[in-house]
Amino acid sequence: MKHSQLVHLLSKQPQSIDYLGATQMSTPRANQQSQQTLTLPHKQTILSTAFGKEQRLLTEGNEDLDIQKIKDLQNRLISRCTTLEFLIQVITTQKNQLNSLPTIQKIEQLLLSIVNTIQNATKNEIQIGFLNREQKKTSSILFYSFLVFNKQKFRKEAELFDRNKSLQQEVEINSGRNNKLIEDNFKLQKQLKQEKNLNEINVKKINALEKRIEFIVSNDINIFEMRSNITILMKENEQLKRDLERKNQEVERIQGKLNQYQLVVSRLQKTIDNLRKKNEDDEVRGLIKKDDIELLMNFKIPQNLDFRIVCQKLDHQNLLNDLCEKGVVNTLQQISQQSQEVQKQQISYYCNQLLSYKDFSERLNQLLLLMEEFSNCQTIEDLIFNVNRQLPQIFKCETAKLWLLDTKNGLLYSYLETRQQIKALQDKGMVADTFKLYQAQNIGQKPKKAIIYRINESEQPEFGKSALILPIFCIGQNVIRGSLIILNSEQEQFSFDEEYFGIIISSFLGNILQRLVDKESWLIAQKYRSLMNHQLTDILRSQNKQTATERIKLSFKRIFGFQMIRFYFVENEQLLSYENQKEQQFSLDYGLAGMAARNKQRYIVNDIKRSVNFNPKVDLTTILPIFVQPLLNKEDVVIGVVETCLKNKLSIDIEREHLLQVSENLFGIEEPLTSQLQSYVELLAGTLSNIKF
């Protein structure tokens, strides 16, 4: 075949050389031509085998548009391969004749490139079709699973909604029944009371009639006169009945109004209690505190001792008020006008009151002396020990114990006479009501409920025939710091005088506790400030950067309790590390430390591993939040970078925690942890600026 015929035959074929084939074309060496020519039939056999596999895969799936396109492409490739095979045979047979032609090698190279391109394209199309079908199968399975899950979810929600609706209907029905039973019970009690009153009236009437009959029988009275008298009495009796019925109706009407007023009063009382707990309405609180007899409810030292008069009987109140208003002379003149028996009673009452005031004043004076002794206590343990030992004689009781709240575990603790610490539950017993309601309690008549539950090896309830439970407010009466529990009075119940003493001692103990807490807190703060100054002084004495790095890490460990710290010096746009006595240099493009140095900003990262700037060569690897801050000198130049993981509490917080309440601003360091770190890093930057290495 001539050269022109070959060119004409090639020009009849479709353009089958794609961009892949064009990039893979190369000029083969002369000694490889025969070998390439012999391997072409083998490549055609592989291509036919691939075509057969693809045909089987295509017959297994659905005949959709994509598969049809692949079939068409396959048929075109088979036809082209057949033509190429024919060309190869012609070229092989006519090789000796065509060796003189200058384009034989280019044609053979072009044919080999076309075969390789077609083979690669076929494999790629087969793999793409197979992956596409697998993806569609997976998508359909996931979509079907999602539909099944949603259907089950909607079914469960419908069932729960129906069940909730039925339960609400049952609650409404039971509530209606309960209200109806309450109303019936109230009506029956009212009816029973009316019947009892009528029965008492009838008994009185029968007794009166019996007396009249006895009088008539005992005296010789004319029957006609008796009948007329009985008729008159009957008429009077009927009139009295009608009057009594009208009075009963008025009483019922007044009783109904009284019940309404009582409901209104109870609601107002609840509102007032809520306002007092929230401390939002000072005017209402002021009105309540004017009531002299509600000492524990007001829980404030009264401005006068009128409660001692108000708590007396009405007659005795009048006597004391007359004595205060009229004076001694006028009161004696008024007494002299009374009978001897009344004079004796009134004089006896005045004498008893004089003795009572004498006892009151002596106990109050003794309490003042004890408060002075308590104020000299240097520790909380000494205060609790002295209170438990001295107060029983003031309150005339068996025991008195000051319990303070340990905020670490939520337990109450106190001390025995041997200074052995004892603990009790805060949320159980009658003492729990004091913490929940923020209110003192005066309990008498041997309550069935335990006063407090001690903890030894198990819970041990402590009972008493009477108890006075007083809250100890430490900061503005917003948080209860502890409770003073006074048990078993000599009388049946603690008196108003002892409630008055309890309010005074509770307020005074709260102030002493606050003073002791502030003192110990100040000592702790001074301790850590001294530690900070000592660490900065050691860093200032460093002779080289290796020593400075080690001392900086040690300062963070001692002051803040951090165990994972990395520190870098910054020089010539490089991070310098001195880990394990080896100097390492890193670019500022490395990690969060480099970013902080470049931007001159402080960063706090919650999850450093998810950060796009994280680099394990430079940054810490931890699940805790990361604090990164550059060290700037006076010229606003970065001289170093510190990176450490944050903890929940500082070491100073841990020492203060047993003294203070975590929820208050005064409990723990007033500034947050990040502010403390920032301040220390600024001091550290000033220290390093003054060191010449």
C-alpha positions in Angstrom: 0.0 0.0 0.0 1.3 3.4 -0.9 1.9 6.3 1.4 -1.0 8.3 -0.1 -3.4 5.4 0.4 -2.5 5.2 4.1 -3.0 8.9 4.6 -6.3 8.6 2.8 -7.4 5.6 5.0 -6.4 7.5 8.2 -8.3 10.6 7.2 -11.5 8.5 6.9 -11.4 7.6 10.7 -13.1 9.9 13.3 -11.0 12.1 15.5 -10.2 9.7 18.3 -7.1 11.3 19.8 -8.2 13.1 23.0 -6.2 15.4 25.2 -4.8 12.5 27.2 -3.4 10.9 24.1 -1.9 14.1 23.0 0.0 14.5 26.2 1.3 11.0 26.2 2.8 11.0 22.7 6.6 10.6 22.4 9.1 9.6 19.7 10.1 5.9 20.3 13.6 4.7 19.6 14.4 2.9 16.4 15.3 -0.4 18.0 11.9 -0.6 19.8 9.7 -0.4 16.7 9.4 -4.1 16.0 8.7 -4.8 19.7 5.9 -2.2 19.8 4.5 -3.6 16.6 4.4 -7.1 18.0 2.7 -6.1 21.3 -0.2 -4.4 19.6 -2.3 -7.5 19.1 -1.9 -8.4 22.8 -3.1 -4.9 23.8 -6.1 -5.4 21.5 -6.9 -8.7 23.3 -6.8 -6.9 26.7 -9.0 -4.2 25.4 -11.5 -6.7 24.0 -11.5 -8.5 27.4 -12.2 -5.1 29.2 -15.0 -4.5 26.7 -16.5 -7.9 27.5 -16.4 -7.2 31.3 -18.0 -3.8 30.7 -20.7 -5.5 28.6 -21.6 -7.9 31.4 -21.7 -5.0 34.0 -23.9 -3.0 31.7 -26.4 -5.8 31.2 -26.7 -6.2 35.0 -27.9 -2.6 35.6 -30.8 -0.5 34.4 -30.6 0.7 30.8 -30.6 4.4 31.6 -29.2 7.3 29.7 -25.7 7.2 31.1 -25.3 3.4 30.4 -26.5 4.0 26.8 -23.9 6.6 26.3 -21.2 4.2 27.5 -22.5 1.5 25.1 -22.3 3.9 22.2 -18.8 4.9 23.2 -17.8 1.2 23.4 -19.1 0.4 20.0 -17.2 3.4 18.5 -14.0 2.3 20.2 -14.5 -1.3 18.9 -14.9 -0.1 15.4 -11.9 2.1 15.6 -9.8 -0.8 17.1 -10.8 -3.0 14.2 -9.7 -0.4 11.7 -6.4 0.1 13.6 -5.8 -3.7 13.5 -6.3 -3.7 9.8 -3.9 -0.8 9.4 -1.3 -2.5 11.6 -1.5 -5.7 9.5 -1.1 -3.7 6.3 1.8 -1.7 7.7 3.5 -5.0 8.9 3.1 -6.7 5.5 4.3 -3.7 3.6 7.0 -2.7 6.0 9.9 -3.6 3.7 8.3 -1.6 0.9 7.6 1.4 3.1 10.9 1.6 4.9 12.0 4.1 2.3 9.2 6.4 3.1 10.0 9.2 5.6 6.7 9.1 7.5 6.5 5.4 8.4 7.9 5.9 11.9 5.5 8.8 12.7 2.5 6.8 11.5 3.5 3.8 13.6 4.1 6.1 16.7 0.7 7.8 16.1 -1.0 4.4 15.9 0.6 3.2 19.2 -0.4 6.4 20.9 -4.0 6.1 19.6 -4.2 2.5 20.9 -2.9 3.5 24.4 -5.3 6.5 24.5 -8.3 4.4 23.6 -7.3 1.7 26.1 -6.9 4.3 29.0 -10.1 6.1 28.0 -12.0 2.8 28.0 -10.8 1.8 31.4 -11.6 5.2 32.8 -15.2 5.1 31.4 -15.8 1.7 32.8 -14.6 2.7 36.3 -16.6 5.9 36.2 -19.8 4.0 35.2 -19.3 1.4 37.9 -18.7 4.1 40.6 -21.7 6.1 39.4 -24.0 3.1 39.8 -22.6 2.3 43.2 -23.1 5.9 44.3 -26.7 5.8 43.1 -27.4 2.5 45.0 -25.9 4.0 48.2 -27.9 7.2 47.8 -31.1 5.2 47.3 -30.4 3.1 50.4 -29.6 6.1 52.6 -32.7 7.9 51.3 -34.9 4.9 52.1 -33.4 4.6 55.6 -34.0 8.3 56.2 -37.6 7.9 55.2 -38.1 4.9 57.5 -36.5 6.8 60.4 -38.6 9.9 59.9 -41.7 7.7 59.7 -40.9 6.0 63.0 -40.1 9.4 64.6 -43.4 10.9 63.5 -45.3 7.8 64.8 -43.6 8.0 68.2 -44.3 11.8 68.4 -47.9 11.2 67.6 -48.1 8.4 70.3 -46.5 10.7 72.9 -48.8 13.6 72.0 -51.9 11.4 72.4 -50.6 10.0 75.7 -49.8 13.5 77.0 -53.3 14.7 75.9 -55.0 11.8 77.7 -52.9 12.4 80.9 -53.8 16.1 80.8 -57.5 15.1 80.6 -57.1 12.8 83.6 -55.4 15.5 85.6 -58.2 18.0 84.8 -60.8 15.4 85.8 -59.0 14.6 89.1 -58.6 18.3 89.8 -62.3 18.9 89.3 -63.1 16.1 91.6 -60.7 17.3 94.2 -62.2 20.8 94.1 -65.7 19.4 94.4 -64.8 17.3 97.4 -63.2 20.3 99.1 -66.3 22.3 98.5 -68.5 19.5 99.9 -66.3 19.1 102.9 -66.4 22.9 103.6 -70.2 22.8 103.3 -70.5 19.8 105.7 -68.2 21.4 108.2 -70.3 24.6 108.1 -73.5 22.7 108.5 -72.1 20.7 111.4 -71.0 23.9 113.1 -74.5 25.3 112.7 -76.1 22.2 114.1 -73.8 22.3 117.1 -74.8 25.9 117.8 -78.5 25.1 117.5 -78.0 22.2 119.8 -76.4 24.4 122.4 -79.2 26.9 122.1 -81.8 24.2 122.5 -80.1 22.8 125.5 -80.1 26.3 127.1 -83.8 26.7 126.2 -84.6 23.3 127.8 -82.7 24.2 130.9 -84.6 27.5 131.2 -88.0 25.8 130.7 -87.2 23.1 133.3 -86.3 25.9 135.8 -89.6 27.6 135.0 -91.6 24.4 135.4 -89.9 23.7 138.7 -90.7 27.2 139.9 -94.4 26.7 138.8 -94.7 23.3 140.5 -93.0 24.5 143.7 -95.4 27.5 144.0 -99.1 27.4 144.2 -100.0 29.2 140.9 -103.3 29.5 139.3 -103.6 27.4 136.1 -105.3 30.1 134.1 -102.6 32.6 135.0 -100.0 29.9 134.2 -101.5 29.4 130.8 -101.6 33.1 130.0 -98.0 33.3 131.2 -97.0 30.3 129.1 -98.7 31.9 126.1 -96.8 35.1 126.6 -93.6 33.1 127.1 -94.3 31.2 123.9 -94.7 34.4 122.0 -91.5 35.7 123.4 -89.8 32.5 122.6 -91.0 32.7 118.9 -89.8 36.3 118.8 -86.4 35.3 120.2 -86.2 32.5 117.6 -86.9 34.9 114.8 -84.3 37.3 116.2 -81.8 34.5 116.6 -82.4 33.3 113.0 -81.7 36.9 111.8 -78.6 37.1 113.9 -77.4 33.7 112.6 -77.9 34.9 109.0 -75.9 38.0 109.8 -73.2 35.9 111.4 -73.1 33.6 108.3 -72.8 36.6 106.1 -70.1 38.1 108.2 -68.3 34.7 108.4 -68.4 34.5 104.6 -66.8 38.0 104.3 -64.3 37.0 107.0 -63.3 33.9 104.9 -62.9 36.1 101.9 -60.8 38.6 103.8 -58.7 35.7 105.2 -58.0 34.5 101.6 -57.0 37.9 100.6 -54.8 38.2 103.7 -53.1 34.9 103.0 -52.4 35.9 99.3 -51.0 39.2 100.5 -48.9 37.4 103.1 -47.5 35.1 100.4 -46.7 38.1 98.2 -45.0 39.9 101.1 -42.9 36.8 101.9 -41.8 36.6 98.3 -40.9 40.2 98.2 -39.0 39.8 101.5 -37.0 36.8 100.1 -36.1 38.7 96.9 -35.3 41.9 98.8 -37.0 43.9 96.1 -39.5 46.0 97.9 -38.0 48.0 100.8 -41.2 49.8 101.6 -43.1 46.6 102.2 -40.2 45.2 104.2 -40.2 48.4 106.3 -44.0 48.0 107.0 -43.5 44.4 108.1 -40.6 45.3 110.4 -42.9 47.8 112.3 -44.7 44.8 113.7 -43.0 44.5 117.0 -44.0 40.9 117.8 -42.7 39.2 114.6 -39.1 39.3 115.6 -37.9 36.2 113.7 -39.8 37.1 110.5 -38.3 40.6 110.5 -34.9 39.3 111.7 -33.6 42.7 112.5 -32.6 44.2 115.8 -35.7 46.3 116.8 -35.4 50.0 117.5 -37.1 49.6 120.9 -38.3 46.9 123.4 -42.0 47.4 122.7 -42.2 43.7 121.9 -42.1 43.0 125.6 -45.3 44.9 126.0 -47.0 43.7 122.9 -46.5 40.0 123.8 -48.4 40.5 127.1 -52.2 40.0 127.6 -54.4 42.9 126.8 -55.0 43.8 130.4 -51.4 43.6 131.2 -50.6 45.7 128.2 -52.9 48.4 129.5 -51.2 48.4 132.9 -47.8 48.8 131.4 -49.0 51.5 128.9 -50.6 53.4 131.8 -47.4 53.2 133.8 -45.4 54.5 130.8 -47.8 57.3 129.9 -49.2 58.5 133.2 -46.2 58.0 135.4 -45.7 56.3 138.8 -47.7 58.7 140.9 -50.9 58.7 138.8 -50.6 54.9 138.4 -50.4 54.4 142.2 -53.5 56.7 142.7 -55.4 54.6 140.1 -54.4 51.4 141.8 -55.4 52.7 145.2 -59.0 53.2 143.9 -59.3 49.5 143.1 -60.3 46.7 145.4 -57.7 44.9 147.5 -57.8 41.8 145.3 -57.2 43.8 142.1 -54.5 45.9 143.9 -52.8 42.7 144.9 -52.9 41.3 141.3 -51.6 44.5 139.7 -48.8 45.0 142.3 -47.8 41.4 141.9 -47.7 41.8 138.1 -45.5 44.9 138.3 -43.1 43.1 140.6 -42.9 40.2 138.3 -42.2 42.5 135.4 -39.4 44.3 137.4 -37.8 40.9 138.0 -38.2 40.0 134.4 -36.5 43.2 133.2 -33.7 42.6 135.7 -33.1 39.1 134.3 -33.3 40.5 130.8 -30.8 43.3 131.4 -28.4 40.9 133.1 -28.5 38.4 130.3 -28.1 41.2 127.7 -25.1 42.6 129.6 -23.6 39.1 129.7 -24.2 38.7 125.9 -22.4 42.0 125.2 -19.4 40.7 127.2 -19.4 37.5 125.2 -19.6 39.4 121.9 -16.5 41.3 122.9 -14.8 38.0 123.7 -16.0 36.5 120.3 -14.6 39.6 118.5 -11.1 38.7 119.8 -11.1 35.3 118.1 -8.4 35.0 115.4 -9.7 32.0 113.5 -13.0 30.6 112.6 -12.3 27.4 114.6 -11.8 29.5 117.8 -15.0 31.4 117.1 -17.1 28.2 116.7 -15.6 26.7 119.8 -16.3 29.7 122.0 -19.8 30.1 120.7 -20.7 26.5 121.4 -19.2 26.7 124.9 -20.6 30.1 126.1 -24.1 30.6 124.6 -26.1 27.9 126.5 -26.0 30.0 129.7 -27.4 33.0 127.8 -30.3 31.2 126.3 -30.9 28.9 129.3 -30.7 25.8 127.1 -28.9 22.5 126.9 -26.8 23.0 123.8 -25.9 25.7 121.3 -23.9 25.0 118.2 -22.7 27.2 115.4 -22.8 25.4 112.0 -21.0 26.8 109.0 -21.4 25.8 105.4 -18.5 24.1 103.6 -18.9 25.2 100.0 -16.6 22.4 98.7 -19.0 19.6 99.5 -22.2 21.4 100.6 -22.0 20.1 104.2 -22.3 21.9 107.5 -19.4 21.6 110.0 -18.9 22.5 113.7 -16.6 21.5 116.6 -17.1 19.6 119.8 -15.6 20.6 123.1 -12.6 18.4 122.3 -12.1 20.6 119.1 -13.0 17.5 117.0 -14.8 18.5 113.8 -18.3 17.2 113.1 -20.3 17.4 109.9 -24.0 17.5 109.1 -26.3 17.6 106.1 -27.5 21.0 104.9 -30.5 19.9 102.8 -32.2 17.6 105.4 -34.0 18.2 108.6 -35.6 21.4 109.9 -32.3 23.3 109.4 -32.9 22.8 105.6 -36.0 25.1 105.9 -33.9 27.9 107.2 -31.5 27.7 104.2 -34.4 27.4 101.7 -36.7 30.1 103.2 -34.0 32.4 104.5 -36.0 32.6 107.8 -35.4 31.8 111.4 -37.5 29.3 113.3 -38.7 29.0 116.9 -39.9 25.4 117.3 -41.6 23.9 120.4 -43.8 21.0 121.5 -41.3 18.3 120.6 -41.4 18.3 116.7 -41.5 14.9 115.1 -39.1 16.0 112.4 -35.4 15.9 113.1 -33.7 19.2 113.7 -30.5 18.2 111.9 -28.8 15.1 110.5 -25.2 14.5 111.6 -22.8 12.5 109.5 -20.6 10.0 111.1 -20.5 6.6 109.4 -24.2 7.1 108.6 -26.8 9.7 108.9 -27.7 10.3 112.6 -30.9 12.4 113.2 -30.8 14.8 116.2 -34.2 15.6 117.8 -35.1 18.1 120.5 -38.2 19.2 122.6 -37.6 22.8 121.4 -35.3 24.5 119.1 -34.3 28.0 118.0 -32.7 28.0 114.5 -31.1 31.2 113.4 -29.5 31.9 110.0 -26.1 33.6 109.8 -25.9 36.1 106.9 -22.4 37.0 105.9 -22.8 39.4 103.0 -25.7 41.8 102.8 -28.2 39.1 103.9 -28.2 37.6 100.4 -26.5 34.3 101.1 -26.7 32.2 104.3 -23.2 31.4 105.5 -24.3 29.1 108.4 -26.8 28.5 111.1 -26.9 28.8 114.9 -28.9 26.0 116.4 -30.0 26.3 120.0 -31.7 23.2 121.5 -33.9 22.3 124.5 -34.9 25.4 126.5 -35.7 25.2 130.2 -39.2 26.3 129.3 -41.6 24.7 126.9 -40.5 27.1 124.2 -38.0 29.9 123.7 -39.4 33.3 124.7 -39.4 36.6 122.9 -36.4 37.7 124.9 -34.4 34.7 123.7 -35.5 35.5 120.1 -34.3 39.0 120.6 -30.9 37.7 121.9 -30.7 35.3 118.9 -31.2 38.2 116.4 -28.4 40.2 118.1 -25.9 37.3 118.3 -26.7 36.2 114.7 -26.1 39.6 113.3 -22.9 40.0 115.3 -21.6 36.6 114.4 -22.2 37.4 110.7 -20.0 40.5 111.0 -17.3 38.6 112.8 -17.3 35.9 110.2 -17.0 38.4 107.4 -14.1 40.1 109.2 -12.3 36.8 109.7 -13.0 35.8 106.0 -11.7 39.1 104.8 -8.6 38.8 107.0 -7.7 35.3 105.8 -8.5 36.2 102.2 -6.2 39.2 102.5 -3.4 37.1 104.0 -3.8 34.6 101.1 -3.7 37.4 98.5 -0.5 38.8 100.2 1.0 35.4 100.1 0.6 35.1 96.4 1.6 38.6 95.7 4.8 37.9 97.6 5.3 34.7 95.6 4.8 36.6 92.3 7.4 39.2 93.3 9.8 36.5 94.3 9.4 34.7 91.0 9.9 37.9 89.0 13.1 38.7 91.0 14.5 35.2 90.2 13.7 35.8 86.5 15.4 39.2 86.6 18.6 37.5 87.9 18.8 35.1 85.0 22.2 35.1 83.2 21.1 33.6 79.9 17.9 32.8 78.0 18.0 29.1 78.9 17.8 29.9 82.6 15.2 32.6 82.0 13.0 30.2 80.1 13.1 27.6 82.9 12.4 30.2 85.6 9.4 31.6 83.6 7.9 28.1 83.3 8.5 27.5 87.0 6.8 30.8 87.9 3.6 29.8 86.0 3.6 26.5 87.8 4.0 28.0 91.3 1.6 30.9 90.9 -1.1 29.6 88.7 -0.7 25.8 89.1 -0.2 25.3 85.4 1.7 22.2 84.2 1.8 22.7 80.4 3.7 25.9 79.4 5.7 26.9 76.4 7.7 30.1 76.2 9.5 31.6 73.1 11.8 34.5 72.7 11.2 36.5 69.5 14.2 37.8 67.7 14.7 38.6 64.0 11.3 37.4 63.0 12.0 34.0 64.6 10.6 32.1 67.6 13.5 30.9 69.8 12.8 27.9 72.0 15.1 26.5 74.7 13.4 23.2 75.4 15.6 20.5 77.0 18.6 22.7 76.9 18.5 22.9 73.1 17.9 26.0 71.1 15.4 25.7 68.3 14.2 28.3 65.8 10.8 28.5 64.1 9.3 30.9 61.7 6.5 33.3 62.8 4.2 31.5 60.4 4.3 28.5 62.7 1.3 27.9 65.0 -0.8 30.1 67.2 2.4 31.4 69.0 3.6 32.8 65.7 0.2 34.3 64.9 0.1 36.0 68.3 3.6 37.4 67.7 2.7 38.7 64.2 -0.6 40.3 65.2 0.5 41.4 68.7 -2.8 40.2 70.1 -3.9 37.8 72.8 -5.8 34.7 71.9 -7.9 32.2 73.8 -8.7 29.0 71.9 -11.2 26.4 73.3 -10.1 23.5 71.0 -6.7 24.1 69.6 -6.7 20.9 67.5 -9.5 22.3 65.3 -7.7 25.6 64.7 -6.4 26.2 61.2 -3.3 27.8 62.7 -2.4 24.8 65.0 1.1 23.4 64.6 2.2 20.6 66.9 5.8 21.6 66.6 5.1 25.0 68.3 1.8 24.7 70.1 0.6 22.7 73.0 -1.5 19.6 72.4 -4.3 19.4 74.9 -8.1 19.3 75.2 -8.1 22.3 77.6 -8.5 25.9 76.4 -5.3 27.5 75.3 -4.1 31.0 76.4 -1.6 32.7 74.0 -0.2 36.2 74.6 2.8 38.1 73.2 5.2 40.0 75.5 5.5 43.7 74.4 8.2 46.1 75.6 7.9 49.8 75.9 8.5 50.3 72.2 5.6 48.0 71.4 8.0 45.4 70.0 7.3 41.7 70.6 10.1 40.2 72.7 8.5 36.9 73.6 5.3 34.7 73.5 3.8 32.6 76.3 1.4 29.8 75.6 -0.3 27.8 78.4 -3.5 25.8 79.0 -6.2 27.3 81.2 -7.6 25.6 84.3 -10.9 26.3 86.1 -9.4 27.7 89.3 -6.2 29.3 90.4 -4.3 28.0 93.4 -5.4 31.0 95.4 -9.0 30.1 94.6 -8.5 26.6 96.0 -7.1 28.0 99.3 -10.0 30.5 99.6 -12.7 28.1 98.7 -13.3 26.7 102.2 -13.8 30.2 103.4 -16.0 31.8 100.8 -19.0 31.3 98.6 -18.2 30.7 95.0 -21.3 32.5 93.7 -20.4 35.8 95.2 -17.9 38.4 93.8 -15.8 38.3 97.0 -15.4 34.6 96.9 -12.1 33.9 95.1 -10.1 36.4 93.1 -12.1 39.4 92.1 -10.7 39.4 88.6 -11.1 36.5 86.2 -8.3 34.1 85.4 -7.5 35.6 82.0 -7.2 39.1 83.5 -4.8 37.7 86.1 -2.7 36.0 83.4 -2.7 39.2 81.3 -1.5 41.3 84.2 1.3 38.8 85.1 2.4 38.6 81.4 2.7 42.4 81.3 4.9 42.3 84.4 6.9 39.5 82.9 7.4 41.6 79.7 8.7 44.5 81.8 11.0 42.2 83.6 12.5 40.7 80.5 13.0 44.2 78.9 15.4 45.0 81.8 17.5 41.9 81.4 20.7 42.1 79.2 21.6 38.6 78.1 
